[in-house]
Amino acid sequence: MEMQQVRYFLAVSRTLNFTRAAEECNVTQPALTRAIKQLEDELGGELIRREGRNSHLTDLGNRMQPLLQQCYDSAIAAKQVASKVKKGEVAALSLAVARTFDLELLTGALAEVHRNFPNLQLKIRRGAGSQISELLKNGEVDLAIAGPLGEEWDRLDAWPMFTESFDIVGASDAMDLTVEVFRSQRFLDFSGAEDGDCPRCELAAAGVLVDEAHMLDSLRDLEALAVAGLGTAVVPASILRKSQLRRMRCPVEAERTVTVYAVAGRQRSKEAAALLNLLRATDWEAKLSADLSDAA
């Protein structure tokens, strides 16, 4: 099936007149008739019943018309998008971001990229380390920001952004936010956190009953339970900074390093290269300290 055949059929279905349809499509009437006959042969039945000047769609034609219209409209839209991309009028930047990374840390850099590329379309995917690794391998994202991905890959470029400790976060002013708090408060475990994003082993060694934790797969849900006093969590120091929760540094010996990842040897778009350069040039220690002061 060719788009030309579809276009001719749609013109006839709209005008119900072969002569006017041929004029509209800027072709001779025999060429239009021949193309529609080829389309009918391919679809296995008559689409238009020719009765002199009273041509009309057959039952098959009526059923095919909305489907072929949708097909034609999609093809036109695809050509328009391809043309805009070729001319540089539209571009996409795809990012994979760990579930335990606060996107607010990126908004300044993203705004700067958007100022330079005003037609930029952002596509942001959240995932665990293994999922992020696959997105990078498959070329579905340009860059990724996460802690350890949990696997080695020789084509993975990695630029550490910052290393941080963990905080205990809870609701009540009366709480002593040390590991002792877990004697009276149930541990809130964010299931979207990789082992490198939550020191479960170290907490278990300190006596925290991590196996009896409330399990949540949303940071917003974790925050809601903590605010309600239904548990206490341990989170990376850079997240939940603007929540109502109190926080103290967790005393266990554990840190995580947040890294920006890309695939070595794969050509990057101007937009991806610009964001990568901004992230690498950022003084993350100063930025996190300033954010901490603002949150306080």
C-alpha positions in Angstrom: 0.0 0.0 0.0 1.4 3.4 -1.0 0.5 6.7 0.6 -0.3 8.0 -2.9 -3.1 5.4 -3.3 -4.4 6.3 0.1 -4.4 10.0 -0.7 -6.4 9.4 -4.0 -8.9 7.2 -2.2 -9.5 9.8 0.5 -10.0 12.5 -2.1 -12.6 10.4 -3.9 -14.3 9.5 -0.6 -14.6 13.2 0.2 -15.8 14.4 -3.2 -17.5 11.3 -4.5 -16.4 12.5 -7.9 -13.3 11.0 -9.7 -12.9 14.1 -11.9 -12.8 16.6 -9.0 -10.6 14.2 -6.9 -8.1 14.0 -9.8 -8.0 17.8 -10.0 -7.6 18.1 -6.3 -4.7 15.6 -6.3 -3.2 17.2 -9.5 -3.1 14.0 -11.4 -5.0 12.7 -14.5 -8.2 10.8 -13.9 -6.9 7.6 -15.4 -3.9 7.7 -13.1 -6.1 8.2 -10.1 -8.5 5.5 -11.1 -5.6 3.0 -11.7 -4.1 3.8 -8.3 -7.5 3.2 -6.5 -7.9 -0.1 -8.4 -4.5 -1.2 -7.2 -5.5 -0.3 -3.6 -8.8 -2.3 -4.1 -6.8 -5.3 -5.3 -4.5 -5.1 -2.3 -7.4 -4.9 0.2 -9.4 -7.6 -1.6 -12.6 -5.8 -2.5 -14.3 -2.8 -4.1 -14.0 0.4 -2.2 -16.0 2.8 -4.4 -19.0 1.8 -6.5 -19.0 3.7 -9.7 -22.5 4.5 -10.9 -22.0 7.3 -13.4 -22.0 10.6 -11.5 -23.4 8.9 -8.3 -20.3 7.2 -7.1 -20.4 6.1 -3.4 -18.4 4.1 -0.9 -19.1 0.4 -0.6 -19.4 -1.2 2.9 -15.7 -2.0 2.7 -14.9 1.5 1.6 -16.9 2.9 4.6 -15.0 0.7 7.0 -11.6 1.5 5.4 -12.1 5.2 5.2 -11.4 6.2 8.9 -8.5 3.7 9.1 -6.9 5.0 6.0 -7.5 8.6 7.1 -5.7 7.9 10.3 -2.9 6.1 8.5 -2.5 9.1 6.1 -2.6 11.7 8.9 0.0 9.8 10.9 2.3 9.6 7.8 1.9 13.4 7.3 2.7 14.1 10.9 5.7 11.9 10.8 7.1 13.7 7.8 6.5 17.1 9.5 8.4 16.0 12.6 11.2 14.6 10.5 11.4 17.8 8.6 11.6 19.9 11.8 14.2 17.7 13.3 16.3 17.9 10.1 16.0 21.7 10.2 16.9 21.8 13.9 13.5 23.3 14.8 12.8 20.6 17.4 15.1 18.4 19.5 14.6 15.9 22.3 16.8 15.3 25.4 16.2 12.0 27.2 17.3 11.5 30.7 17.2 8.5 33.1 17.1 9.5 36.7 17.3 7.3 39.8 14.2 7.3 42.0 16.3 8.5 44.9 17.6 11.6 43.1 15.8 14.9 43.7 15.1 16.4 40.3 15.1 19.9 41.7 18.9 19.6 41.8 18.8 19.6 37.9 16.3 22.3 37.3 18.9 25.1 37.1 21.0 23.2 34.5 17.9 22.2 32.6 16.6 25.7 32.5 20.0 26.9 31.1 19.9 24.3 28.4 16.3 25.2 27.5 17.3 28.9 27.2 19.9 27.9 24.6 17.6 25.4 22.9 14.1 26.8 23.3 12.4 24.1 21.2 13.8 21.4 23.4 11.6 18.5 24.4 12.6 16.8 27.7 11.9 13.1 28.3 12.7 12.0 31.8 12.5 8.4 32.9 12.8 7.1 36.5 14.1 3.7 37.3 16.3 1.4 39.4 20.0 0.9 38.6 19.5 -2.1 36.3 16.7 -0.4 34.4 18.8 2.7 33.9 21.7 0.6 32.6 19.4 -1.0 30.1 18.0 2.4 28.9 21.6 3.5 28.3 22.6 0.4 26.5 19.5 0.4 24.3 20.0 4.1 23.4 16.7 5.1 24.9 18.3 7.9 26.9 21.1 10.3 26.3 22.4 10.6 29.9 21.6 9.1 33.2 22.0 10.3 36.8 22.1 7.8 39.6 24.1 6.1 42.3 25.9 2.9 41.5 24.2 1.0 38.7 25.0 -2.4 40.1 26.9 -3.7 37.1 30.1 -3.1 35.2 30.1 -2.2 31.5 33.2 -1.2 29.6 31.3 1.3 27.4 30.0 3.3 30.3 31.4 6.7 30.9 30.9 8.0 34.4 31.6 11.4 36.0 31.0 11.6 39.8 28.9 14.6 40.8 29.0 14.4 44.6 29.3 12.0 47.5 26.9 12.2 50.3 26.0 10.7 53.7 22.5 9.5 54.8 20.0 11.2 57.1 17.5 9.8 59.5 14.2 11.7 58.9 11.1 11.7 61.2 8.2 13.9 62.2 8.2 14.6 65.9 10.3 17.2 67.7 10.3 14.9 70.7 12.1 12.1 68.7 15.8 11.5 69.3 16.8 11.0 65.7 19.5 8.3 66.2 19.3 4.6 65.4 17.7 4.3 68.8 14.5 5.8 67.4 13.9 2.6 65.5 13.2 0.9 68.9 9.9 2.7 69.0 9.4 3.6 65.3 9.1 1.2 62.4 11.6 1.6 59.7 10.2 3.0 56.4 11.9 1.3 53.5 11.7 2.8 50.0 11.7 -0.2 47.7 12.8 2.0 44.8 16.2 2.5 46.5 19.1 0.3 45.4 21.4 -1.1 48.1 23.8 1.8 47.3 21.0 4.3 47.9 20.0 3.0 51.3 22.4 1.4 53.9 20.1 -1.5 54.8 23.0 -3.8 55.8 24.6 -1.3 58.0 21.3 -0.4 59.6 20.6 -4.1 60.3 24.0 -4.5 61.9 23.1 -1.5 64.1 19.9 -3.4 65.3 17.3 -1.8 63.0 14.6 -4.4 62.0 14.8 -3.7 58.3 13.0 -6.9 57.5 9.9 -5.7 59.4 9.8 -2.3 57.7 6.8 -0.7 56.0 7.5 -1.1 52.3 6.8 1.8 49.9 7.6 2.3 46.3 7.0 6.1 46.3 9.0 8.8 48.1 5.8 10.8 48.4 4.2 7.9 50.2 7.2 7.5 52.4 7.2 11.2 53.3 3.4 11.0 54.1 3.8 8.1 56.5 6.8 9.8 58.2 5.0 13.1 58.6 2.0 11.2 60.1 4.4 9.6 62.6 3.9 6.1 61.2 7.5 5.4 60.8 11.0 6.8 60.4 13.2 6.6 57.3 16.9 6.8 56.3 17.4 8.7 53.0 20.3 10.2 51.1 21.2 13.6 52.5 20.2 15.4 49.2 16.6 14.4 49.0 13.3 15.5 50.8 15.0 18.8 51.7 11.8 20.8 51.4 9.6 18.4 53.4 8.2 19.0 56.9 10.4 16.3 58.3 13.1 16.7 60.9 16.5 15.2 60.0 19.8 14.3 61.5 22.8 12.6 60.0 22.6 8.9 60.3 25.6 7.6 62.3 26.2 4.4 60.3 29.3 4.4 58.2 27.9 4.6 54.7 27.9 7.0 51.7 26.7 7.0 48.2 28.2 8.8 45.1 25.8 10.3 42.6 27.1 10.0 39.1 26.2 11.2 35.6 26.5 8.4 33.1 26.8 8.3 29.3 27.8 5.7 26.7 31.4 6.0 25.5 31.8 6.4 21.8 28.2 7.2 21.1 27.6 10.6 19.4 25.8 13.0 21.7 23.4 15.7 20.6 24.3 19.4 21.2 21.6 19.5 23.9 23.0 16.4 25.7 26.5 17.7 25.5 25.5 21.1 26.9 23.8 19.5 29.9 26.7 17.2 30.5 29.1 20.1 30.5 26.9 22.1 32.9 26.7 19.1 35.3 30.4 18.5 35.3 31.1 22.2 35.8 28.8 22.6 38.8 30.3 22.9 42.3 28.0 20.4 43.8 29.4 20.7 47.3 28.7 24.4 47.3 25.3 23.9 45.7 24.2 21.3 48.3 25.4 23.4 51.1 23.4 26.4 49.8 20.3 24.2 49.4 20.8 22.9 52.9 20.9 26.5 54.2 17.8 27.5 52.3 15.9 24.4 53.6 16.9 25.3 57.2 
